[in-house]
């Protein structure tokens, strides 16, 4: 039977789904997105930035904002990103290494389609960002291999075993394989890859010549004391001053978590040999910059110091929500449950006792508490993995609502485990 057309008049990504995050009757802790209260001032600051940019275009730039943009993106936009994140990371970010995208998901798609042999391999953490996994699966010939994840990062011994067993020389793409991960405040577990793991990952990538793509979307959301150094990015461990340096790591960034997902703006930070391939890709050669207009508006947002203030506000709010949620969970989780307490990011990963099913607990929470989260198997490649795990997201709801939900989850868990 031929499907009929039906317009649903949807207003956002979560509209029309079973558990709409905007439904006030339900506390939805599954969504990794800023809440309404965090986006309220976007209209005002983007209006100011737009007026600023359009004045420049009309008076000094011949309205080139509306022309096809440079493949890597407008210099002012890339320069603003490099300057701000260099300051936040406390390490150099080179403007010439930046390639503008329309978000980290498109960045991943660009990497897969442009750099990886489509008969090759993608190594992923045994639990990983579920939509990233969906994107990879759309490249049907790519073989996905999950690797064990420890509390300090990927299991290097197992990763090397899989890499060595499957290694081949690609004849048509730069890389035969990809390792895809979120090493800083991992999605879904919230862990931070250790210094040792990061150092040895670089050695492995160089030894077997595979690419590492990092979703670096939570890096500046670190919630330790203000005086603490930010976590060193995996990208920075791939030091261009090393004798055996070729460039094996990409940093895939986005403004979705720290400004707003609707602006669809991100960037890839890439070493020279990879940056050239991105610039010369068919997509970039045909359409130019992947988000020319918005990136230039955001450049004005930074020039006017509006972006910095907005990001700071989101950061402080996320930190408050994360610390409040962790405090409740640490005090009230059943003793035989385990929480990986994150030092930053969006997510809290909870392990139930072995042989307990988080999907069944989710059904109970929906029915009895009207609370939604994501059960572990959604993040896993292999069936039967992370069955006793669940992920909570802290970004969308107010601190008071998150604290109430966290307490009710703990109380519901005690009832569930007593059955």
N, C-alpha and C positions, 0 to 999 in steps of 0.2 A: 504494500500500500504506500503510495507516494505521500510523504509528509506535507502537511499544509503550512502555509506561512501564518505566523502569529506574532505580532509585535507586543512585547511585554512591558515597554516603557520603563526599563530598568535605570536606576540612578547611580549605582555603584557596583563593584565587582561582587559584593556579597548579597546583593538584592535578588529576591526570587528564589533563594535557596532555603533549605529546610530550617536552618538555624541562623537567621539573619542577625549579624552582630549588632545592628541598630535596634533590635527588638528588646525593649526595656524589661520584658518579662523574663528574659534569659540572660545569664552571665556567660558570655562566650569568651573563653580563654584559649581559643584555638587560633585566633587571628593575629598574625604578625604585622600589625599596621598601627600607626598613631590614631588616637581617638579624636572625636569631634572637637573636644576642648583644645586639643593641640594644633588644630588646623584653622581655628577661628580667625586668627590674625593674618592668614595667608592672603586674603582678599586685599587687605590694606597694604601690606608690604609689596605684593606683586603689582598692585596698581602704581605705587610710587616707582618701582623699578622699571615698569613698562614705560611710564611717562618719561623717565630719565633716558632709557635706551632709544625710544622713538624720536626724542628731541635730537639726540646725537645723530641718528640715521638721517633725519631730514636736513640737518644743518651741516654735517661734516662727512657723511659716509655714503651719500648718493643712494640711500635706501638699500644698500647691499645686504642688509639683514634678510631681505626677501628673495635674494638670489640663492642659487645652489651654494652651499657652504664648502669650505676647504674639507678635504676628506677626513682629516684628523679632528676638525673643528676649528672654530674661530680662535685666534691667538689670545684675545682678551679672556675668553671663557676658560681656555686651558691654563692660562697664566693665573687666573683667580683660583682655580682648583689647586694648582701646584703650590701657590703661596700659602693658602689656608691649611691644606693638609700637611704641608711641610712643617708648619708651625705646630699643628696638633700632634703629629707623629714624632716631632723633635728629631727629624731626619730629612735629608734632602729629597724632594720630589721634583723631578725635572719636567718642565713644561713640554719639552720635545718628546717625552715618553708617553704622553697622554693622547688617547683616542676616544673621542666623545661617542657615547651610545645612548640609547633610549632606556637604559636601566640594566641592572646586572643580569636579568634573564636574557635579554637580547645579547648582552656581552657573551654569555655562555654559548648561545646559539651561533654567534659569529666565530667563536673559537672552534666549535665543533665542525662547522661547515667550511672554514677557511684553512685551519691548521692541522687537523687530525685526519689520518688515513681512515676512510670510511669502512675499511675492512679490518680496522685495528681494534684497540682495547681502551676501555675507560675503567680505571680503578677508582672505587668510591669507598668511603667509610661504611661500615656495616649498617649504621643508621646515618642518614644524610638528609639534606633539604629535599622534601618530597617533590616539589615542583621542578627543581633542578633535575631530579631523577626522571621525571616525566619528559622533560626536554631531551635528555640523552636517549631515552627509549624511542623517541620519534625517528632517530637515525638507526633504522632497523638492523643494519649489518654490523654496527658496533657491538662488541661483546663486553658486557658489564660484569666486573668481578668485584665483589665486596671484600673488604679487608677489615680485620678486627680492630676495634677502637679501644684503647686503654684510657685511664683517667688523665694521662698526660699527653695523649695524642695517638696517632695511628701506630699500629703494631709494625715496626720497621722490618722485623725479621720475616713476618708473613708477607708484607708488601714486596720485599726483595725476592722471596720465593716465587710469587706470582709473576713478577716482572721478568725474572730470569727465565722462567718456564715458557713464556709467551713472546719473548723478544724477537723482532724481525726488523729488517731494513725496509722502510717505505720507499717506494719508487715514485710516488706522485704527490706526497705531502711532506711538510717539514717534520712532522712527528708521527711516529707509529702508534703512540699511546698518550693518554692523558690521565693524570691523577687529579680528581676534582674534590675539593674540600673547603671547609670554613675553619681555618686554624685559630682564629681569634674569636672567642665566645661562640663556639660551634653551634650550629643549628642541626639537630634539636637539643644536644646535651648541655650546651653552655660552657664546655671545657675550653681551656686555653692550652694550645700545644706548648710543650716545654722547650727550653733552649736547646737541650740535647736532641730532641726529636726534630726540631727545625734544622739544626746543623746537619744531621744525618740524612734528612730528606733531600737536601741540596746535593750531598755526595751521591746519593742514589740516582737522582735525576741526571746528574752529569755522567755518571758511570754508564747508564743504560740509555741516555739521550731521550727521555720522555719529558713531556710538558706538565707542569703543575699549574692549575688554575685555582686561585683562592677567591672565594666570595668574601671580599673585605668590606662588608656593609655595616659591621658593628664595632669596628676597631676603636673609634673615638668614644664609644660608650663604655668606658671603664670606670668602675664605681669605687675604686680604692681612694685613699686620702689624696687630696689635691696635689700634694708634693711628690707623689709617686710618679715614676716614669711611665708613659703609656707602653703597652705591650709592643715589642718589636715585631714588625710584620715579617712574614716568611719571605716576601719579596726582597726585603733588605738583607736577608741572609745570603742571597745570591749576589755576592759582592763582585762588582765589575772590575775590581783591582786584583782579583785572584788570577793566577796564571792560567788556570783551566776554565775561566769564565767564557760562556757562550750566550747565556741568557736562557734559563729554563723555567722561569716563574712569571706568571701574570697576576697582577692585582686587579680584581674585577670590582669596581666601586659603584655606589649608587647614592642618590639623595632621597630615596624613597623613605628610609627610616628617620632621616634627620631634618628633612624639609617637608616633603609630602609626596606620596607615591603617584599622585595624579599628574605631576609635572613630567613624568617619564624621562628622567635624565640620569645618566650614569657615565662612567668612563672606564676604559681599560688602561692600566699603566703597564707598558710593555717594553722589554729590551729592544735595542735597535733592529736586530734581525727579524723580530716578530712584528714590530711596528710597521716596517716596510711592507710586509705581507698583508697586514690589515688595510693599510692605505691603498694598496693595489688590488684589493678584492673587488669582485664584480659589483657587490652591493654599494661599496663606497665610491667606486669609479662612476657608477651610474647616477646615484642620487646625491653624492657629496656627503657632507656631515649628516649623521643620522638624527640629529635633533638641533639644527642650527638656530632656529628662532628662540626656543626656550633656553638654550645654553647661553645665549647672549643676554637674555633677560636676567638670568641668574648671575651672570658676570656683573650686571648693574646692581643686583641685590647685594653682592659682596662689596662692590665699590662704595655703596651707600651705608655699609655696615649693618644692613638689615638682616642678611643671612646669618651673620655671626651671632646676633642677639637671639634670633629665632632658634638656631641650633642649640645655643646655651640653655634656652628655656626648655626645650624638649629634653635635653640631657638631664637637667636637674629634676624634671618631672619623672623621667624613666628611673633615675637613680632612687628617688623617693619611693616609687612603686615597687621596684625590685627589692629594696632593703626591707620594706614593710611586709611583702609577701614572704620573704625568706625567714623573717623573724617569727611570723605566725607558724610557718611550716616546721621550723626547727623545734618550736615549743610543743607542737601538737601532733605531728605525724606519729603513727604507731611505731613502736621501737623496731619492728621487723621490716619496716620500709626504709629506703635509703634515698636521700636527696643529694644530687650533685650541686652544691651551692656555687652559683656562678659569680665571677668577679666583674661581670659586665654583660652587655648585650640585652636580649629580649626574653630569654627562655630559661625555664627551670625543668629539669629532667628528674623524674621520680621513678624509682624501681620498687615494685611490689615484691613480696616474697616469691620465690620460684614456684612455678606451677599455678600461680594466680593470674587471671586473665584481665588485663586492663580494659579491653573492649567490653567485657561484661560489666566492669565497674563503671565505665562510661554510660552504658544503658541505665544503670541504677541512678547515676547522678542526674541524667537528663530527666528521668521519671520522678525522682524524689526531691531533687534540689534545683532543677532547671539550670544546671551548670554544664557547660560543654568544654571539652578539651580534645586533644588528639591522642589516640592510643598508638603505642610504639610501632606496630607493624606497618603503618602508613609510611614510615620513614625508611623501611628496610627493603633491600633487594630480594633477599632470600625469604621464602615463606617459613614461618615458625620462629622468626627472629623478633626480639624485643616485645614478646607477647605480654610480659609482665611490666612493661614500662609505659609512661605517659609523659606528654609535654604540656606545660602551662606557659602561656604568653602573658606578659605583664604590661604591654604598651597601651592597650586600647581603653581600658576602664580606669575610673578614678581610684585613688589609693584606698578610700573607704570601701569601695565596692570589691576591690581585689582582696583586701584584708578579710572582709566578710565571706567571700567565696573560698578563700584559702582555708579558713577555719571550718567552714561547712564541708569542704572536701576531706579534711582530716577526720571530722566526725563521721562522715559517710564511709570513709575507709575502715574505721574501726568496726562499724556495723557489717561492712562487706567481708572483712577478714574473720569476723566471728561466726559467719554462716557455716 
